[in-house]
Amino acid sequence: MSKLSELKAQINQIATNIGQTAVSMNAFSQNLQQQIGAVNNAIGGTSSNEDQQMIQALQLAQKSVQDAAIQLQTASTKAKAWADKA
């Protein structure tokens, strides 16, 4: 197997792994979003500022996971495209 073929195979494997991770992270993000909504509904009427700060922190974390999943999917797509052209 040539060096280029080995590299392409390695890049394809990385792209596959990254894509699988993106799918898992996206599912986690969606689940987390639902859980945050349930928590917010349960405590949403309280007067504590700490409650809102906690919800905001959870929402920020969920958004970060979602953004990371998008970036991973983009990286996977670009890596596969590179390997296909090489």
MIGU-985952 format. One record per residue (C-alpha): x, y, z; residue number from 1. Coordinates in steps of 0.02 Angstrom, whole numbers, plus 50000, padded with zeros to 5 digits. Last residue first. Layout:
<pts>
<pt east="X" north="Y" up="Z" pos="NUM"/>
...
</pts>
This chain:
<pts>
<pt east="49690" north="50644" up="49855" pos="86"/>
<pt east="49516" north="50699" up="49802" pos="85"/>
<pt east="49417" north="50573" up="49904" pos="84"/>
<pt east="49531" north="50596" up="50055" pos="83"/>
<pt east="49504" north="50784" up="50050" pos="82"/>
<pt east="49315" north="50764" up="50038" pos="81"/>
<pt east="49317" north="50642" up="50185" pos="80"/>
<pt east="49418" north="50765" up="50289" pos="79"/>
<pt east="49303" north="50909" up="50243" pos="78"/>
<pt east="49146" north="50812" up="50291" pos="77"/>
<pt east="49221" north="50754" up="50456" pos="76"/>
<pt east="49279" north="50929" up="50499" pos="75"/>
<pt east="49106" north="50999" up="50464" pos="74"/>
<pt east="49027" north="50863" up="50571" pos="73"/>
<pt east="49149" north="50904" up="50711" pos="72"/>
<pt east="49109" north="51089" up="50699" pos="71"/>
<pt east="48922" north="51055" up="50708" pos="70"/>
<pt east="48944" north="50941" up="50859" pos="69"/>
<pt east="49051" north="51073" up="50944" pos="68"/>
<pt east="48915" north="51203" up="50917" pos="67"/>
<pt east="48784" north="51089" up="50995" pos="66"/>
<pt east="48897" north="51052" up="51143" pos="65"/>
<pt east="48929" north="51238" up="51167" pos="64"/>
<pt east="48743" north="51275" up="51155" pos="63"/>
<pt east="48708" north="51145" up="51290" pos="62"/>
<pt east="48841" north="51222" up="51402" pos="61"/>
<pt east="48767" north="51395" up="51377" pos="60"/>
<pt east="48594" north="51328" up="51418" pos="59"/>
<pt east="48660" north="51246" up="51576" pos="58"/>
<pt east="48744" north="51408" up="51630" pos="57"/>
<pt east="48584" north="51505" up="51593" pos="56"/>
<pt east="48482" north="51382" up="51696" pos="55"/>
<pt east="48603" north="51398" up="51841" pos="54"/>
<pt east="48602" north="51588" up="51831" pos="53"/>
<pt east="48411" north="51585" up="51827" pos="52"/>
<pt east="48404" north="51479" up="51984" pos="51"/>
<pt east="48535" north="51587" up="52070" pos="50"/>
<pt east="48426" north="51740" up="52041" pos="49"/>
<pt east="48298" north="51662" up="52157" pos="48"/>
<pt east="48120" north="51720" up="52134" pos="47"/>
<pt east="48050" north="51552" up="52087" pos="46"/>
<pt east="47927" north="51534" up="51945" pos="45"/>
<pt east="48045" north="51444" up="51827" pos="44"/>
<pt east="48088" north="51308" up="51950" pos="43"/>
<pt east="47997" north="51158" up="51876" pos="42"/>
<pt east="47980" north="51232" up="51702" pos="41"/>
<pt east="48165" north="51273" up="51699" pos="40"/>
<pt east="48208" north="51097" up="51755" pos="39"/>
<pt east="48101" north="51022" up="51616" pos="38"/>
<pt east="48174" north="51140" up="51486" pos="37"/>
<pt east="48350" north="51098" up="51544" pos="36"/>
<pt east="48310" north="50914" up="51525" pos="35"/>
<pt east="48246" north="50939" up="51348" pos="34"/>
<pt east="48401" north="51039" up="51300" pos="33"/>
<pt east="48512" north="50905" up="51377" pos="32"/>
<pt east="48430" north="50772" up="51271" pos="31"/>
<pt east="48454" north="50876" up="51114" pos="30"/>
<pt east="48636" north="50910" up="51157" pos="29"/>
<pt east="48668" north="50727" up="51197" pos="28"/>
<pt east="48597" north="50676" up="51028" pos="27"/>
<pt east="48707" north="50806" up="50943" pos="26"/>
<pt east="48858" north="50745" up="51040" pos="25"/>
<pt east="48827" north="50566" up="50985" pos="24"/>
<pt east="48807" north="50617" up="50802" pos="23"/>
<pt east="48965" north="50724" up="50811" pos="22"/>
<pt east="49062" north="50580" up="50889" pos="21"/>
<pt east="49009" north="50467" up="50746" pos="20"/>
<pt east="49065" north="50598" up="50620" pos="19"/>
<pt east="49233" north="50618" up="50707" pos="18"/>
<pt east="49262" north="50431" up="50704" pos="17"/>
<pt east="49216" north="50421" up="50520" pos="16"/>
<pt east="49328" north="50568" up="50477" pos="15"/>
<pt east="49472" north="50490" up="50574" pos="14"/>
<pt east="49448" north="50327" up="50480" pos="13"/>
<pt east="49443" north="50419" up="50313" pos="12"/>
<pt east="49601" north="50514" up="50358" pos="11"/>
<pt east="49690" north="50351" up="50401" pos="10"/>
<pt east="49634" north="50268" up="50241" pos="9"/>
<pt east="49689" north="50419" up="50140" pos="8"/>
<pt east="49858" north="50420" up="50228" pos="7"/>
<pt east="49884" north="50236" up="50193" pos="6"/>
<pt east="49837" north="50260" up="50011" pos="5"/>
<pt east="49957" north="50407" up="49998" pos="4"/>
<pt east="50098" north="50307" up="50078" pos="3"/>
<pt east="50071" north="50168" up="49952" pos="2"/>
<pt east="50000" north="50000" up="50000" pos="1"/>
</pts>
